[in-house]
Amino acid sequence: MKLLSSPASPFGRKVTMVIAMKNLQQQVEVMPVDATRGDATLNAANPLGRIPALIIASGEALHDSHVICEYLDTIGSGPVLVPRAGPERWRTLTMASLGDGLIEQALLQVYEGRYRPENMRVQSWVDRLQGKIDRALAMLEVAPPAWGAHPDYGHLTIAAALGYMDFRHAGRWRAAHPRMVEWLARFASAVPAYAASAPPTA
């Protein structure tokens, strides 16, 4: 299998962590692509030009990190990361949705600064995005999500979101959320792939 992704992508980071936790490192070749400049291989796998995309043995391409992570969870060994049924499945997927939403709001803030000329930036829009981030972090701070024998897909997604805000937003979230800072440290200790999949610092 071939994973089309970028070391800087928090969505790709989720998939990389799942690959490690499911013991699939020998079965997946990671192929870095630059989605911001356009990539023919990526566009062929996903016409939306978004990462990550996974080309499986049949040649079929799967895209969207959620779809890829669920697929890998069904074929790899190691712990089940997405419960197959029942209340735990919906809790896991809802937590993952919250994490994905955090990433999306933080990413839109980055795009606002990267692609829109300074004189055309809309501060009220940036503030609205930040409000969504603040509400999500406040909820997590009240009750950091616990796990039993191992973190699951929901926890991986929250960790990827916090890591992205460390990477692109200078870790400003940390000052007001000490319990989630501690939570992320515990997660990193439980999942060595978190540190191994950290985005480049330069």
N, C-alpha and C positions, 0 to 999 in steps of 0.2 A: 504494500500500500504506500501511497505517497501523500504527504500532508503539505499543502500549499499554505504558507503562513508567513508571519513576520515576527522576529523576536520582540518587537515593540507592541504587538497586538495583545490586549488583555483577553480577547476572545480566543486567540491562538494559544495563549498561556493556559487557559482552562483545558483545552484539548491536550496540551503537552503534559499537564499534571495527570489527566486521566490515563494517557498512554503509559506513564510511569507506574501509576497505582494498579493498572491492569496487566502489568508485565508484558507490554507489547512493543518495547523499544526495538527489538530485533525484527519486528514485522512492519514497522512504519519508517519510511525514509522521509525526513523533513526537508522540504525544498523551499528556501526563502524566496519570497516574491515581493515586489513593491507595488502595492495596490494603488498608491497615490499617483504613480506615473503610468499606470496601465501595464498589464502583463498578458501576453497572448495566451500562455498556458492557463493562467487563472481565468481569463475571460472565456476560454473554451470549457473550463470546468464549471464556472458559475457566470452566466451572462451578466449578472449584476456587478461583477468585478470585485466582490467582497471576500475577505478572508475571515476564517480559514475555509478551505475546501479539502475534502479527502477523496482521493481516487482509490477505489477499492480494487480487489483482485480481478473482478469482472470487467474493469474499465469504467464502471459507472462512477459518477461523481456525486458525493454527498456534500451539502453545504448548509451553513448555519451551525454555529458551535454546539448548540443544544442537540441538534440531530446527530452530529458526529459523535458527541459524548455518549448519547444513548446507544448508538450503534456499537461503539467500542466497549461499552459496559456489557454488552451481550456476548461479545466474542472473546474477551480477555479473561485471564484468571484473576485471582485476587478478590478483594471485597466487592460486594454489590454496591454501586454508588448511586443508582437510581432505583429505589424500591419498585417492584413490579406491580404492586396493587395496594389498595387500602389507604387509610389515612396518612401513613408515612410517605407514600408516593406524593400525595398532594401537598404535604408540608414541604417536602424536598423541592418539588417543582415551583412552589410559590416562593420559597426562599431564593431559588435560582432566578426566578423572574425579578425579584427585588434587586439581586446583584447585577443582572443584565441591565436593568433600568438605571442603576447607579453608573455603570460604565457608559451607557448611552448619553446620559446628561453630561457627564464629565468630558466625553468625546466631543459633543456638540460645542462645549465651551472652548475646547482646543481649536476646533475648526473655525469658530467665530474669530479667534485671534489670528489663525494661520492664513485663512483664505479671504477674509473680508477686509478691505482697506480700512485703516483706522478711523477715517472720517465718516465711514458708513456703518460702524458697529453700533448695535442697539443695546445699550446698557440694561434696559428694562427686560430684554430677552435673556441676557446673561443672568440677571438677578432671578428671573423666573426659574431658570435651570438650577441655579444654586439653591433656591428654596426647596426644590424637589430633593436635591442631594441632602440638604440639612434635615428635612423631615425623615428621610430614610435612615440617616445616621443616628438621629435622636431615638428612633424606635429601636434600633439595634443596641444602642448604648444602654437603654433601660433593661433589656434582656438579651445579652449576647447569646447567639445560638449555640447550644450545647450539642455534643455528640456522644455516642456510646463507645462502641469498640473502635470506631474510626470515623473520620469526617466523610460526609457524602457529597454528592454533586452540588447541592445547595451551598454547603460550606465552601467548596472549591470556588464557586462563582462569587460569593461575598469576598473571599480572599483575593481573587483576581481583581475585583473592583477596587479594593483598598490599595492593592499594589499599584494599580494604574494611577490612582490619585497621589500616591507617593511619587510615582515616576513623572507624571505630567503636571501635577498641581503642587509640587514641592512639599507634599505631606501636610498641608495646612489643616486637614481634617483631624489630625492627631491631638491638637491642643485641647479641644473641647470634648474628646471622646476617649478618656484614659482606659475605660473598661474594654473598648474595642481594640485599643493599642495592645493591651495585654492578651486579648483574644487572638489577635493576629500572630503574636509571638508564640502562643501555644499551638496555633495551627501550623506555623512554620516548623516547629519542633516535631509535630506529628506527621507532617508531609514534607520530607526532604526535597521533593520535586518542586516545591514552591521556591526555595532559594535557587535551585538548579535552573529554573525557568525564568529567573529575573531578567527584565529587559536590560539592554546595554546602558551604561551610564554616560557614554559619550555620544 
